[in-house]
Amino acid sequence: FFFLMIRRPPRSTPKPSSAASDVYKRQGINAEYMGDTLMKAIARKDKEGKDIDLIDIGIPKVIPKHVLIQVHSSPINPSDLGFMRATYGDPTLQPNPPLVLGFEGSGIVAEVGEGVDKSWLGKRVCYFANCHSKDYIGSWCPFTLIPVDSLTVISEKIGLDVACMTQVNPKTIMGFYHIINTENHKALIHTAAASALGKMLLKLCNEK
């Protein structure tokens, strides 16, 4: 299990908007969601999953019903590796490359868009980035853009480095358990039993 952590990234140095526009044009990025201040991001630059690189991309513009999050931590899950290799998700529903990697993460709400209560500002949150959304931006970068209804507020008792892993595996486990109960299954076969997901599933089943 690999782990990527980005701690308190500084806000990038503003660049002239023409420079940002040149980067977007060169990389084929849809500038609709990108600001003029550049940051570094780990991204898949092609549709085949053969070109992974550290690129320059604009800090996202805050759009309605979304928040800008200063990323603190983001794990590397098998689904991230699959997305990196272009074997995860439906390519027809994904934005065009380059695609910033990293589905789940945690951080601090830095800005809020129209229709979002300002009380969200400064909150410690975790989230899941939907790669099938046209405004998808992953977590392997200093700032990301997330719909406010995808946020979960983190208790002060939980560190951001732990909270970043509360979206993918725990919700998968709860989904398993819900299906088992509602459909009255007697057993569940899980092939990756020694994985983090397997350990969580075993713990939940033993408790229930």
N, C-alpha and C positions, 0 to 999 in steps of 0.2 A: 504494500500500500504506500503510495507516494503522496507527498503533501507539499503544496505550494503555499507560501505565506507572503503576503505583501503588507508590511507594517507601516502605517501612517505615511503614505506616500506624499511628498510635497506637491503642491499644485505646480504644474508645468509652467515653464517660462513662456509668456505669450509670444507668438510669431505673427508676422504680417499675414493678413488674410489671404493675400496672393500666394504665399508659400503653402498655406494649408490647402488652397484650391489646387495648386500644382500636385500636391501629394494625393489628393482625392482622385484627380484626373488620371494620374499615373497608375494608381492602384485599383481604379474602377469602383471606388467607394461612393455610395449614395450620400451626397453631402447634406441631404434633408435633415438628418439627425445629428450632424457633426458641427461642432463649433470651430473657431479659428485657432484655439489654443491646442497645441499638439501634445500628445503623451505617447509612451511606448505601450505596445500590446503584443501578446503572443497570439498569432493568428494562423489559420489555414488559408493559404492564398489561392488554392485551386479547387476544383470540384472533385478531383480524384483522391485527395488526401496525400499527395506526394510532396507538397511544398509547404512546410511549416517554418515560420520565420518570426523574428521580432521586428515589428513594423511601427511606423509613425501613423497615428490616427488622431482625429480631433476629439477633445473632451466633449461628450455628447451635449447637445442642447436639451434643455428641459422642456418636454412637451406636456400637454394636458393629461391629467390623471397619472402622471409618472413622477418619480423622484430621481434625483442624481445622488448616487451613493459613492462615498469615498471607500473603496474596497480595503478591508483589513486582511482577510484570509479567504482562501478558496482551495478546496481539496482537488485531487485528481482521482476521479472515479473511473471504472471501466467504461461507462457511457461517454466520458470525456475522451478516452482513448479511441473509442469507436467513432466518435464524431470527428476526431483529429484525422482518422484514416478514411473518412467518408463512408463508413459502414453503419452509421447510426442515424435514425430518423428518415424522413421523406425528403429527398433533395428538391422535389418539385415545390415544396412548401417553404423552403429555406431561402433567405436572402442570398444575393449573389456574393461570391467571395470578394475580398477577404472576409473571413468570419472569425471574430475574436473568440477564443476558446474559454471554457470554464462555465459549467452550468449553474453551480450553486456557490454561495459565498456569504460573507458577513461584512458589515461595515457600519459607517455612520451616514445618516441622511444629511447631505450637504446643501441641497436645494430642492424646492418643491415646484411642481408645475401647476398650471391653472386647474382649479377644481380639487386641489389637495389641501387639506387643513394644514396651516403653518405649524401646528403643534407637532408635526412629524419632524421638523428640523432638529437636528442634533440627536435623534433617537438612535439607539443601537439596534440593528435589525439583521435578520438573515432572510434569504430570498432564493428563488429558483428562476433562472433566465430561460425562457422558452425559445428554443432554436427554430421553431416554426412560425415565429412572429416576425412581421416585416421590420419591426424596430429592434430586433434582437441584437444585443451586445453582450458578450460573455464577461467573465469575471477576472480573466488573467490580464488585468490592466489596472491602473490606479483609480479610474472612475467608470461606473457603469450606469445604465439607464434602466429602471425597473418599474413596471406598473405598481401603483400603490396597493392594489388588492392582492399582490403577490408577496407582500412583506409580512414578516412575523417579528414582533418586538421581543428583544432578548432581555431576560432578567439580568440585573446587575451581578447576580451570583454566578452567572455563566460567562466564561471568557469568550471573546470573539473567535479565538482560534479553535475552540470546541464547537461553538454555535454554527460555524460555517458548514458543519457536517450534519445538520439537523433536517435537511430537506429531502434528499434523494433516498437514502437507505431507510430512515425511520418511517417515511410515508409509504415506501414499498412494503415494509413489514406490516404496517397497519392495513394496507390493501390486501395482502395475503390473508391476514387474520379475519378481515371482514368477509372475504369470499368464502373461507372455510366455514365460518359461522352461519352466514346467510344461506349458503347452498348445502349445508349439512354434510360436508366432506369428512371422511374418516382419516385422511392422511394428505400430506403435502410432500412432494419430492422436490428437494432443492439440491442442485448438483454442486454448487460452490459452498459446501457446508463449512469449510474452514475460513471463509471470507468474513469481512466485517458484517456483511448482510446476514450471513449464516449464523454468526454468533448472536446477533440481535434477535433473529427469529427463534433460536433455541431458548434464549432468555425469556422472551415473551411467552412462548408456548409452555415453558416450565412454570411460569407464574400463573398462567390461566388454567 
